[in-house]
Amino acid sequence: MPQPQTAFASVKLPAALVAQAREAAQPMRRSVAGQVEYWATLGRIVEHSGLTAQEAQTAIANYEAAARNARPATPVAASQADALLAQFMAVEADGSLAQRVRDVVAQNRSKAASPVA
């Protein structure tokens, strides 16, 4: 019996994005395509969580600043990252991650709307 085929499509991506994905993929032991897919999944979660464009841009800027200051991953850090990724995938699969992001965004918005004493 033949194996089911997974459908793939080719897309053109900016070389700089591919280079960033290659760099980010290495410590996580992902392929470049796997890293781009991972980022796309995160993007879908953010988009469906109700984050504003400004909130998403701030989160991305904070992430990039932390990545610039980070040391190269050690084997221990890589295994911790694997454990964190497994935890992330579990909460992403059951929907609780998106709900938590929505809750945090709602809390932040209510704090921003509250008058400062």
Buried (B, 14 or more C-beta within 10 A) or exposed (E): EEEEEEEEEEEEEEEEEBEBBBEBBBBBEBEBEEBBEBBEEBEEBBEEBEBEEEBBEEBEEEEEEEEEEEEEBEEEEBEEBEEEEEEBEEEBEEEEBBEEBBEEBEEEEEEEEEEEE
